[in-house]
Amino acid sequence: MSAATSRRPSMLERRSSAMSSRRPSIDPSRLVPMDKTTAHTGNEFNVVFVGAGNIMFGSDEGPWNHSFRFEHKLGPRLKVVALIDPAIERATTVLQKKCESFVRSAYENTRVFKTLEDYVNSFDRKSPPQAFVVGSPPMFRGTTKPGRDIEIQILNHFPNVALFIEKPVTTGPSEEIEEAFKVAKFISDKGTITSVGYMLRYLKAVQMMKQIIDDNNLTVMATIARYATAYEAIAKPDWWNKSKSAGPIVEQGTHFCDLSRYFGGDVDISTVSAHSVEWYENAGHLSKQSIDETAIPPEDRVPRVTAATWKYEGGAVGSFTHLVALQGHDYSCELEVYADGYQLKLVNPYVQPVLYVRRPGSDLEESHRFPDDDPFFSEISVWIDNIEDIEEDPETAQILCTFDGQCHPIGQQAVADGERFTDACKSYELTWAIREASERTRNLKRAEAAPIQA
Ligand SMILES: NC(=O)c1ccc[n+]([C@@H]2O[C@H](COP(=O)([O-])OP(=O)(O)OC[C@H]3O[C@@H](n4cnc5c(N)ncnc54)[C@H](O)[C@@H]3O)[C@@H](O)[C@H]2O)c1
């Protein structure tokens, strides 16, 4: 046997080969509910949380709360070895609460650091981290620029850890979109097990839609998405300020742009067109904002409606309407996917998902309900299974959204299978294309309306 053939495959090669044989979808019956998780006995699972905010520890704003899902997935094995957040008081307060509860063992030795650098300088070498969960605001990550390059810094110091990164992968000026792709390449070259927080892909309803498409060998003709925010409940002033949050499409509509791409494939970005209703238009007047919008510079105020269309590279057409229009608490969101003879309509994915299916040769609409489905748990669970089982169990469910599919073997496999692989950087790129297209048409309209200069 030659040296080349007897060489033991590197970790990257082993991971790549295990992952390339996996499907970019999951049989919905294999998504294990939180209350049916089996208790793994085994080693402690050391994780670092970056960010002590709502996504990590929960709030009244919604069902997100990663720490809660980690506790249920790992039980007594969970050890949060560090919590990194410049807001030390916030971090200390959330830890204190955890230590007063039955999950104390996961947090009693957690150390709080202001920065990653502080952690690197004094971390306990007897408890090295296996994984980092990055839930800091997106403007502090997803680039190669100092202070906004936490993924690169983490992997430089801890090359073997896995990463979970919240959506969107970054925010910043649109000229910097390429930065996210550079970070993606860096992560991909390291062979890091990475998942990005587009949890809607893990909904059982979404996986059932994928299964219907796969089983019937369908070609998607169109995706129609609508996301109507309950704006009254949004009390964070930054959300209303485009210079802080990047605006509702990049920050929030991103979930539905990503889901559209999960079904439609990659978008021909040059085809994206969009219109908006702006805050200064009659139709854009809102009567129940819970913030003082006059404190936000006029040019930074968010649009009330953004309606976009585009062509997918595979030939289908996509459309997305985002609305800042509803009051109360719950959002109203729907995604329709069409193929020859089929309509797959996903309703209310955040609160109580229902999937309506119309099949060829029939006017009837079947409805499917998925009580107690928790996509936040499923995405964490699948990511941890990949970290723990990657080499032993090729049946481990596949991570459904990575940072970048371009240089990843899963992507090549999926395209070879005729199924388009989609990824988080491209979703970020699409959201910016929509925002910019809507601002272009807005500016044209304004220029038309402006009095002709003498
Ligand atoms: N998947 C979802 O449904 C979902 C839901 C909510 C939030 N998110 C995402 O999670 C991220 C955080 O949102 P949030 O609601 O928790 O925000 P938040 O404002 O509640 O918390 C952010 C925390 O990060 C800290 N922080 C700021 N700069 C930091 C840095 N450089 N390093 C470490 N920590 C830093 C802040 O002090 C704060 O405690 C955003 O990207 C958001 O879009 C996703």
PDBQT file of the ligand as one rigid body, heavy atoms in Angstrom, charges set to zero:
ROOT
HETATM    1  N1  LIG A 501     -33.109  33.584  15.555  1.00  0.00    +0.000 N 
HETATM    2  C1  LIG A 501     -33.943  34.424  16.103  1.00  0.00    +0.000 C 
HETATM    3  O1  LIG A 501     -35.158  34.298  16.019  1.00  0.00    +0.000 OA
HETATM    4  C2  LIG A 501     -33.389  35.598  16.864  1.00  0.00    +0.000 A 
HETATM    5  C3  LIG A 501     -34.145  36.209  17.876  1.00  0.00    +0.000 A 
HETATM    6  C4  LIG A 501     -33.586  37.278  18.592  1.00  0.00    +0.000 A 
HETATM    7  C5  LIG A 501     -32.311  37.724  18.286  1.00  0.00    +0.000 A 
HETATM    8  N2  LIG A 501     -31.622  37.113  17.285  1.00  0.00    +0.000 N 
HETATM    9  C6  LIG A 501     -30.282  37.610  16.913  1.00  0.00    +0.000 C 
HETATM   10  O2  LIG A 501     -29.400  37.494  18.030  1.00  0.00    +0.000 OA
HETATM   11  C7  LIG A 501     -28.476  38.569  18.021  1.00  0.00    +0.000 C 
HETATM   12  C8  LIG A 501     -28.524  39.282  19.363  1.00  0.00    +0.000 C 
HETATM   13  O3  LIG A 501     -29.836  39.754  19.568  1.00  0.00    +0.000 OA
HETATM   14  P1  LIG A 501     -30.444  40.005  21.026  1.00  0.00    +0.000 P 
HETATM   15  O4  LIG A 501     -31.903  40.169  20.837  1.00  0.00    +0.000 OA
HETATM   16  O5  LIG A 501     -29.949  38.986  21.987  1.00  0.00    +0.000 OA
HETATM   17  O6  LIG A 501     -29.794  41.414  21.374  1.00  0.00    +0.000 OA
HETATM   18  P2  LIG A 501     -29.670  42.088  22.815  1.00  0.00    +0.000 P 
HETATM   19  O7  LIG A 501     -29.485  43.526  22.568  1.00  0.00    +0.000 OA
HETATM   20  O8  LIG A 501     -30.778  41.639  23.718  1.00  0.00    +0.000 OA
HETATM   21  O9  LIG A 501     -28.317  41.469  23.423  1.00  0.00    +0.000 OA
HETATM   22  C9  LIG A 501     -27.066  41.619  22.816  1.00  0.00    +0.000 C 
HETATM   23  C10 LIG A 501     -26.015  41.463  23.904  1.00  0.00    +0.000 C 
HETATM   24  O10 LIG A 501     -24.747  41.481  23.255  1.00  0.00    +0.000 OA
HETATM   25  C11 LIG A 501     -23.868  42.282  24.036  1.00  0.00    +0.000 C 
HETATM   26  N3  LIG A 501     -22.753  42.742  23.202  1.00  0.00    +0.000 N 
HETATM   27  C12 LIG A 501     -22.593  43.911  22.551  1.00  0.00    +0.000 A 
HETATM   28  N4  LIG A 501     -21.398  43.934  21.920  1.00  0.00    +0.000 NA
HETATM   29  C13 LIG A 501     -20.804  42.762  22.185  1.00  0.00    +0.000 A 
HETATM   30  C14 LIG A 501     -19.569  42.200  21.799  1.00  0.00    +0.000 A 
HETATM   31  N5  LIG A 501     -18.723  42.849  21.005  1.00  0.00    +0.000 N 
HETATM   32  N6  LIG A 501     -19.277  40.961  22.262  1.00  0.00    +0.000 NA
HETATM   33  C15 LIG A 501     -20.133  40.300  23.062  1.00  0.00    +0.000 A 
HETATM   34  N7  LIG A 501     -21.340  40.781  23.425  1.00  0.00    +0.000 NA
HETATM   35  C16 LIG A 501     -21.659  41.998  22.994  1.00  0.00    +0.000 A 
HETATM   36  C17 LIG A 501     -24.733  43.401  24.570  1.00  0.00    +0.000 C 
HETATM   37  O11 LIG A 501     -24.138  44.010  25.705  1.00  0.00    +0.000 OA
HETATM   38  C18 LIG A 501     -26.005  42.643  24.917  1.00  0.00    +0.000 C 
HETATM   39  O12 LIG A 501     -25.987  42.137  26.228  1.00  0.00    +0.000 OA
HETATM   40  C19 LIG A 501     -28.851  39.440  16.812  1.00  0.00    +0.000 C 
HETATM   41  O13 LIG A 501     -28.081  39.057  15.711  1.00  0.00    +0.000 OA
HETATM   42  C20 LIG A 501     -30.299  39.075  16.555  1.00  0.00    +0.000 C 
HETATM   43  O14 LIG A 501     -30.704  39.270  15.207  1.00  0.00    +0.000 OA
HETATM   44  C21 LIG A 501     -32.121  36.065  16.595  1.00  0.00    +0.000 A 
ENDROOT
TORSDOF 0
